[in-house]
Amino acid sequence: MLILGIDPGIARVGWGFVHVDRSTHTAQEYGCFETKAGLPPEIRIQQIHQFLTEIIQKEKPTIIALEQVFFAANTTTALSVSQARGAIMLTASQANVPIASYTPLQVKQTITGYGRADKNQVQQMIKTLLKLPTIPKPDDTADALAIALTHAYSFKMANYSLASKTGSNVKYPRR
């Protein structure tokens, strides 16, 4: 299974591909796509759409794991991130790639075992779990890999639970 993890944003979109083969998780390609400040939001969203369309066509992920938007204080930021998230969801839909969404709390809990872990704890675990030489920078990139790993672990747990109830395994088709 090839998971594309995405940390959505209007200025920066963290992205990372994690390949899952049984119990092995490998970061394949990752980075951060940035849009230029001062551009109209519709142009920034179009750029995000074009970038993601290209990497989805190139890598052909099995699923996209996307962080859910949660902002308690800054509604302006929440709105622009939600717009970017909507564009990402549309891009995935147009490419016929399913989406799984995870809250920041779910990601922290899955990756570190503690739902209130700080960014540094999550980044250190990403480096360790994916056997990376350094912590991926900027933070958005490490977050995207954490979101992808969250799906990998959640999917395994769901399969294990379903298999124990039905005696069978559910698997995504290989691409």
C-alpha positions, -999 to +999 in steps of 0.1 A: +000+000+000+013+035-009-001+062+014+001+099+006+000+119+038-010+155+035-008+183+061-031+209+044-025+247+043-028+276+019+008+288+023+024+254+028+012+219+021+033+192+037+032+159+018+049+125+021+046+090+006+049+061+029+051+026+014+037-002+036+047-038+030+035-060+058+053-046+089+078-024+070+071+013+066+093+033+043+093+070+034+096+072-003+094+108-012+084+138+008+085+176+010+066+208+014+048+227-014+047+264-009+025+291-025+035+327-027+021+351-001+002+379-017-013+358-045-051+357-045-065+326-027-080+311-059-045+311-075-029+295-045-056+268-044-051+263-082-013+258-076-020+233-048-044+214-071-019+213-100+010+202-078-010+174-061-025+163-094+011+158-108+024+138-078-007+117-076-004+108-113+033+101-109+032+080-077-003+065-079-011+063-041-035+037-028-050+062-004-046+098+008-044+104+045-054+140+053-053+159+085-086+174+097-087+211+104-089+221+141-084+257+151-099+270+183-086+305+182-078+318+147-109+315+124-092+333+095-065+306+094-091+279+098-110+292+068-080+294+045-068+259+056-103+246+050-103+260+015-070+243+008-083+211+023-114+212+001-091+216-030-071+186-018-102+165-014-114+175-049-080+166-063-082+132-047-117+126-059-108+136-094-080+111-093-102+084-078-080+080-047-099+074-014-093+097+015-089+090+052-090+119+077-073+121+111-074+147+138-041+161+152-050+143+185-053+110+167-020+115+149-001+124+181-017+095+200-008+070+172+027+082+166+039+089+202+013+072+224+004+105+239-023+128+225-007+160+239+028+153+225+046+184+212+059+188+177+094+178+186+082+145+201+063+137+169+092+147+147+116+125+167+093+095+164+089+100+126+127+100+123+129+069+143+099+049+129+109+056+093+146+053+099+154+087+085+189+103+089+173+136+100+140+151+110+122+161+078+119+199+075+098+220+076+074+208+103+046+204+077+067+176+060+071+157+092+034+162+100+025+147+066+046+116+072+030+113+106-004+115+091+005+088+065+019+065+093-012+071+114-032+057+085-008+027+081-012+018+118-050+025+119-055+004+088-036-025+102-056-023+135-089-022+116-078-052+094-067-071+125-100-064+143-121-073+112-100-104+105-104-116+141-142-112+138-146-127+103-115-149+099-104-130+068-082-101+059-093-070+040-067-056+017-064-027-007-059-037-043-023-033-055-016-006-079 
